Amino acid sequence: MRKEITIKEDGKILVLSDIHYPYCDTNLLNSIVEREKPSLIVLLGDIVVEGKIEDLSSIVKGRVIYVKGDEDVYEGDTEVLRVYHNGKKYIFLHGHQFFSEKSEYKLAKLLMKINKKLPPFLFCLLFRIFLHERGTIILGHSHALAFFKSLNCANAGTLTTRDGLYHDLGYITINNEINIRKL
């Protein structure tokens, strides 16, 4: 696995995060890929948590880059992906790199009592500070689905059937701009 990959892409990008295969609806995954017809699929971590990657690869077909998450049983292609798309830079990472999951969960649970959008907003803010890069940041890990234009950062949601602190079913497409797709 390479730690970082940089590519150029002109077509539609589909971002699927936190599928937690086999704890997902494979028919739903199939229909999303067929409907969106992306030229690139970014699997943004925690994709296969049990089983064989071959089971998922028969569903998610096409040009795929697998960004490693903290629960993945396979290495993935990279930890950080940079994509230059129609003159804009996008930085993809799962989002588990800087904080322990246990402390992250406790803090998010507390902050949700103030405002449900506060934890994913702060998650984006911290990555904006730590990365020291221009461009749009796309994160997985939180299972929240949100785009914060002021931070130029998005949380990519989830497609798992497992419950969590956040369980925002959806995904992101990029075709000249960030599109949040709620299910």
N, C-alpha and C positions, 0 to 999 in steps of 0.2 A: 504494500500500500504506500502510495506517495502521500506525504503530509499535505501538500498543496498542489492543485491543478488549476491552470488558467486556460480558457478556451474562448473562441469567438463563435457566436451563434446568431443567425438571422431569423430563424423561424420561431414558432410558438414554443414556449417552455412550460412544461407541466411540473409542478412541485407537489410531491406526495410525501407526507411526513408521518411518522409515528403510526405506521400500519400495524405493527406488532403481530405480524403473521406467525401463527395461524389464527390469531384472534381478530379476524376481520371478515368482511363479506367479500369473497373473491368475485362474485357476480357484479357487485358495485364497482370494484376496482376495474374490472373488464369494461364496464359500461362507461366509466369516466375516460379511460384511455381511448376507447372507440369514438366517443362524442367529441373529445377535445382535439384529437388528431395532432399531437405535438410532434415537433421535429426533434425535441430533446426532453427526456424525462429525468428530473432530479429526484432521487429517493433520498430524503433528508433525514436519515437516521431512524433507529429503532424500527427497522423494516422487518427483519426476520429474527424473532426472539426464540423460536423453537422450530425444529424441523429442518428441511432441506431447502436451500435457495432455489433449486431447480423447480420446486413446486410453484414458487412465485414467478420465476422467469417465464413460465409458460403463459402467464397472464399478462405481465408487464413486458410487452414486446416493443422493440424499437431501439433507438439510441438512448442508453441509460447510463447515468453516472450515479454511483452509490456512495453517498456521504455517510461515514461511520457515525453511529450513535452509541450511547453508553450501554444499551441492552442488546445490541446486535450480536448474533452468534457468528457472523462472518465479518471479515476485515473491512470490506468495502473498498472503494477505489481511492478515497482521500478523506481527510478530516476537514479541509477547507477548499471550497471551489469558488473560483472567480470566473465570471462569465461577462464578456463584453457583448452587449446585445443592442443593436441599433443606436450606437453611440453612448450607451449608458453602461455603467459598471454595477454588477450585482455580486454580493459576497454571500455564499451559502455555507452555513455550518449548523450542526445539530444544536449546540448550545449548552452542552454539559461540561465544557472545557474549563470553566473558571470557578465553579461553585460545587459544593457537595450537595447531592440530591436531598439529603435529610434536612439540612439547614435551609435550602431553597424552598422546600415544601412547607416548613414551619412558617417562614417569613411570608410566603404567598398566602397561606391560609389566614394569617393575621391581617394582611393588607386587604384581602378580599372583603373583610368586614367593613372597611372604609369605602372601597369602590372596586367592583369586579374587574375593571380595566386597569387598575393600578399595578398589579403584579406583571402582566405582560408588557406594560409601558415601561416599568423600571427595568425589566429584563432587556428590553431594547436599548434603553438609555445606558445601562452598564456595558453592553457590548459595543455601543457607539463609542464610549469612552475608552475601553480596553483595546479596540482594534485600531484606532488611530488611522482610519482609512476613509476616503470619500467613496460614495457609492451607496446603493441600497443594500441593506443587510436583511437576509431572510433566515429566520431561525426556526428550528423544530423544538423538540423536547418538552415544551410547556403544555402542549395540546390545546393551547389557545389559538383562535383564528382572528387576527386583527392586523390592520395596517395603520401605523402612526405616521402620517405624512410629515409632521413636524420633525420627527426623528429620522425619516426616510428608512423605516425599519418595519418588517412584518413578522408575525408569528404564523406559522403555516398550518395550524390545526392538526387534526388527527383523523384517521379512518379506522381506528380500532373499535372493537366491541367492548373492550374493558372500560370500566369507569375510572375516573381520576379526579383530581381537584378541578381541572378543566376537562371538558369533553366536547369541544367545539368541532363537530363533524364538518369537514370541508377540506379544501385544498386551494392552491394558488395557481393562476396562469399568468404568464408574462408574454405580452405581445404589444410592445411599445409602452405598456404601463402595467402596474400591479393590479390584478383582478382577484378579489376574494370571492371564492365560490362556496357558499354555505349549502349544506345538504339538509 
